[in-house]
């Protein structure tokens, strides 16, 4: 089977002078792309490098592939950017791994994903959406629970989430909101900050989807509010420990597992995803967001989790591919 690999390399994405310092954070390195290609090749499949953006459009029309293994994050900063590659493949009738264009758009729109999850009874922190600075004066903040975390509404990889992102009162909001509105050119979420454990869950498969693992991110130094921020992720070897399986009460882990699988199904995810929670001191898991296109580099949370549970990187990649092939069978020849 001939597999196309769609991806966006950091070095291939042009930036302008107004771009924030972390603008390329969710794009991949050459090392990650080669690691995934090697895993697919080791399973006996020739791999065609398709790239992303304009390069992808040229290559996908020229090359014959049976299925595309998609890790492309898309170009620009719109809430639909992750849907670019799956939408093109859908138009051309070419199968691909992972969620479809609709799901990727819904999940990247964090407020929308939270609304849909909450409608299904999944606990999620309170939030307000800020589209411009005038919204700050239009919202009745007296009833809003502080502290709160301020973050871009349509980003991943902790872009825009820094050590300064948690504010303790409404007076601290304007400066942080103004900065994010200007830097990321999209709405900003002000979300209730849940004090407690940060937990992430990996899911693989479709019928039914199964938990690939659950992991708690434990700060090595507890000083104020712990945020799994960009600074922490860039220095994770020194700043946090990954506890997998997490040392949580069985009842709490069961609630997290049920909520993870429910939100995966509600939002229409396919093949694999990672779901993030904060667990309050009284054991309530609060859904933060779901990433239906999680990183697959050696330093990514899903890969770290899988390795702690005895998976190899190659085994993880093959499991994602197999989940997709089962969906398309017998349309795709294995």
N, C-alpha and C positions, 0 to 999 in steps of 0.2 A: 504494500500500500504506500502510495506516494503522499507524504504529508507536507503541507505548506506551514511555515512558521511566521506568524504576523506579530510584529513587535515595534516599539518605539524606542530607539536608542537616545540616551541623553545627548550624545554628541551630534545627533542628526536633527535636533529640534532647535530652530533659531530663536533667539531672545532679543527683545528690545531693551532699551535703557531703563524703561519703567518697570520691568519685570522684577518681582520680589526675589530675594536671595534663594528661596527654596522652590522656584518655579519648575525646576526639572526633577524634583524629588521623586515623583511617581514613575518616571521613565526608567528604563532598564539599562544596565551596563552590558558591554559586549560579553563579559564573563558569564552573566546570567543567561543570555541568549545561547551561548555556546554550550552551557551546562544542560539546558533543556534539549537542545538539538542532539547532544550526545546521548541523553536518556532515550530519546525517540529512536535514534540510530541503533542503539544497543538492543532494541526490541525488534530489529530487523527491517525498519522502515527507512527508505531514503527520504531526506529532508530537503525541502526547497526553501531558501531564505527569502521571504517576501518583503520584510521591512514594514514600514508604516508610511502614512501620509501619501504623497504623490508617488513615491517609489512603490508602495503597495499596489496602488491602482494600476500602474504600468505592469508590474510583475504578475498580478493575478489574472490579467487578460492574456498574458503571453504564456504562462506556465500551466501545465496540466497537473492538477492535484486532486486527490480523492477526498481529502478533508483538510481543514486548516486548524492548527493548534494556535489559538488566539491568546496573546497576552498584551495586545496593543491597547494603550490607554487613550488613544485619540489625540487630536491636536486642538489647541485653543483652550478656552476656559469656560465653555458653555456646559450646562448640565447634561447635554446629550453627547458629549464628545466620546465617551466610551462605547457608544453605539455605532460609531462610524464604520468600523470594519465589519461587525456582524450584519449591519444593514446592507452593505455592498454585497456580502456573500449571500445573503438572503435573496437579493435581487438577481444574482447570477445563478442561484440554485446550487451553491456549493456548501456542503455541511461544515460546521465548525464546532469546536469544543466550547463549553461554557454557556452562559446565559445569552438570550437573544437581545436584540437592540432595545426592545421595549423595557425589559427587566433592567438592563444596565442603566437606562435613563432614569427609571423610577428610583433605583437604589442610590444613584449618585445625588439625587435630589433629596437630601437628608430630611427636610421638613415633610415632604410628601411621604417618604418611606415611614417616618414616625407616625404620621396620621393613619396610614393604612394598618400599621402594626397595632396602634392604640385601638382602632376600630374593632380589632379581633381580640381585645382583652389583654394584650401584651403590655406590661408596665413599661413606661418610658418617662424620662424626666420631663418636667414642664419646660416649655420654651416659647420664645417670641422671635419672629422673623423681622429683621430690620433691612429695608430696601434702600433707605436714604437716612441722613442724619435727622431729618424732621420727624421720623418715626419715633425717635427717642422721647420727644415731648408729647406725642399722641398716645403713648401707652401708659396705662395706670400701673406704675411699678410698685405701688404700695402693697399689692397682693402677691407680688412675685417673690419666690423663695431665693434668697441669697445665702451663700456665695453662688456665683454663676460662672460658667465658662463661655468665652466668646470665640466663635470660630466661623470660618467661611462655610456657606451653605452647600457648596457643590465641589468639595475637594476631597482628596484621599491622601494616604501616606502621611497623615498629620501635618499637611501643609497648612500654615497659618496658625498652628497650635503650638504655642511656646510657653515657657515657664511663667510668662506674664499674662497668660490668657485667662486665669481665674481672677475675678474681681469680687470683692467682699460687699460692695454696696453700689447703689445706683449712681453715686457721684463719680465712681471710677469707670463707668461705662463709656462716656463720650470719647475719651482719648483712644481706647482700644477699638471701639466700633469704627471710628473715623479712620484709623490706620488700616484696618482690614478692608473697608469699603474702597479706599484708594488703591491699596496694593493689589487686591485680587479681583476687583471690578465685577463683583457679584454680591448678592445679598449676604447678610451676616446673621448667624444664629446666636441668640443669647439663651443658653440652656442651663437649667438648674444643675448645680454641681453636686453629684452624689458622693458623699464621703464614704470611702470603703474600698473594697478590693476591685482591681481591674482584672477582668477575665475575658479570654477570647476562646472561641469554639470553632473548630474546623469541621466542615461537612463535605462528604463525597458521596456521589451516587444520585439516583433519581427514583427508583421504584422498588423499595423506598430509599430515600436519602438516609445516610447513616452518619453518626458522629465519628469523625476521624480522630478526635481528641479534644481535650479541654485543658486550658493552661492559665495559670494565674501569674500576673506580672508583679513581682515583689520588689519594691525599692530597697536598695542596700542601706540607704540613709533616709530615715523618716524625718523630714524637716518641712513642716507646713503641709499644704495640699499637694499630694502626689498626682502628677499629670504624666501620662504616657506621651510626652511631648516630642517635638522634633529633636530637641537637644538630647533627650534620653535615648531615642532610637538611634541617633548617630553615634552614641557612645554606650550602647547597651551592654557591652562586655564588662564595663566598669561600674555601671549605675544600677543595673537590675539583675535579679535572678528569675529564671523561668521555672515555675513549679508545675510539673506535668507528670501524673495527674495532680490537680490542685488539692491542697489540704483544706477542704471545706466540708461542712456537714453533708451527709448523703442527701438529705432533703433539699438542701440548697442546690447541689449538683443536679438533682433530678429536675428541679424547677428550671434551671438554666438550660438543660438538655431539651426539655419539652418546648420552652420558648424559642430556642434556636431552630428546631425543626419546624415549628409552626410558622415562624417568620420567613424561613426559607421557602416554604410552600405558598404562603400568602403573597409574597412578592414575585413569585414565579421564577425562582432561581433554578439553574440546571447544572448538573455535573459536579460543581464544587463551589464553596464559598467560605468566608470567615465571618463570624458574628461577634460583635463586641458588646460587653456588658460592664456596668458598675454594680457591685453588690453592696447594699447598704448594711450598716452594722446589725440591723435586725434580720438580715438574711434575705432581703427582697432583691432579686436580680432586675436591674433596669436596662432595657435594651437601648443602646446608643446608636448603632448603625450596623449595616451588613455590607460586606464587600464581596460582590459576586465575581470580581476579577482580582483576587488577592495575589500578592507578590509570590513568585516561585523561585526567587534567588536564595542563595545559601543562608542569607541573613534575615529572611522574611519569617514572620511569626508562624505561618502555616508550616513552613519547612522545619523550623526549630521544633515546633510541637510534634510533627511527624517523626523526626529523628529521635526525640526523647521517648517515643513510644515504639521504637524499633524499626521504623520504616527507613528505607534508603531513599535518596532523592529520586533515583530512577524509578523506584517502586511507586512513589507518589505521582510522578508524571504519568506513568503507565496507567495508574488507577483513574486519573482524570480522563485520559484518552479512552479507556475501556468504557467508562460511564457514558461518554458521548457516542461511542460506536453502538452501544446497546440501544440508545434512543433512535439511531438512524437505521439500524439493521432491519431489513436486509438491503437497504438502499446503498450502503457503503460496503464494499468488498474488503474483508479483513485479510 
